[in-house]
Amino acid sequence: MKRNLILILLNLTLISCFISDYESEIITSPSDNYSIKARVNRTDKSATDYAYVLIDLFDKDGAKLTEINSRAGDASKWSIGWTEIGDTIILQSSDIGNKAWTLTNDRPTEIKMTDKLNDRAQYLYSEKYK
């Protein structure tokens, strides 16, 4: 009986890991002017952002500036981070490919991917999925 109870509790714990919302750690930009945090709505299927990777952008005081809906699905592997220099957000997504946003006047603007940005995206991916 005790063994069955332990197995049931273990299964419930594992299941809850897959059906709870997700929030990443806060990642500060190299300039220290901004930070980002990824989050995923994994529980409210009626919401328009269900299972999308959302990126919250904060200023250096921690005030939220905006939210970027990356349109990357959470069912695939993904990672976020910054370029090594400057204030450019990088998303690596096995779902939609790599994306980047540069910040001007506290607003993100999507930019065209370059070889250097793609290399950084692959590095972020390799760090997350070691």
N, C-alpha and C positions, 0 to 999 in steps of 0.2 A: 504494500500500500504506500509506504513512504517513497519507494522508488518511482511509482507512478505519479505521485504528487510532484516530485522533483522534475520528472520529465515534462509534465504539464506546465509547470512554472518556467522551465527553460524554453519551451516552445512559445509561450506567451511573451517572454522577454525578447526572443528573436523576432517574432512577428511584429512587435511594437517598434523595433528598429527600422522596419521597412515601411511602416504606415504613419510615421510621425513627420512633421515638417522639419526642414533642415535649415540650419544657419551655420555659416562658416565662421572662422576666426576673423578678426579685423586685420586687414593688411594695409600697412601704411606705405604711401608712395615714397620714392627715393628723396624727393624734395621736402618731405614732411608736411606738405601743404594739404594733402588729401589722404583719405583712407577709403577702402571699400570693404564690403561684406557681401557674400553671396547668400542667397536663401532660395528655398524651393517650397512651394505649397504642395505638399503631398497628401493632404487630407480633404480639402474642399473641392470636390470634383465639379461643382457647379460654377466655380470661379473662372474667370477668363485667363487667369495666370496659372491654372492647374498644371503642375509638372514642368513648368518653365523655370530656367535658371534666371533669377532676378539679381541684379547687382545694385546694391545701395551705395551711393556716393556721399561721403561726409567731408566737411571742411576740417581744418586743423583743430577747431574747437569741439569737434564731434557733432556738429549740427548737420542733419541730413539735408543735402542739396537737391538730390533727385534720385530717381530709380530708373535703371535701364532694364528693359525686358529684352534679354539677349536672343530670345526665340529658340535657344538651345533646349532640347529636351533632357530631362533628368534621367531618362532611361538609358542614355548613352554615357560614356565617360566624358568628363569635362574638367577643366581647371581654370582658375583666374589668377591674375597677378599684375605686376607692373613691368614696364621696361626697366632696364638697369639704371637709366638716366632719364630724368624728365617725368612728366605726368601723363603717361599713356597707359591705359588699361588694356590688358591682353586677355582674351578668352580663347582657350583651346577647346574645341568640341568635336567629338567623334561623330556627332549628329549633323551639324550644319557647317562644319569647317571652322577655321580660325577667324576671329574678328578683333578689331582694335578700335579704341576711342581715345582721342586726344582731348585734353581739357583746355578750354579757352574761356576766360571770364566765368569760371565755376560751372561751365556747361560742357557736357560730353558731345563730341561730334565724331561719328564713325568715319574712319579713314581707310584707304586702300591698304591691303596687306602687302608687305614687301618681304623679301627673303629674310632680312634681319628680324622682322616682326614674327615671321613664321618660325624661325629658329628659336626665338624666345618662347613662343607658344609651346613648341615641342619640349623645351627645357622645363617649363612649368608642369607640363603633363608628366614628364619623366620623374620629376620630384614628388608629385602627388601619388603616383602609382608605382613606387619603387618595389 
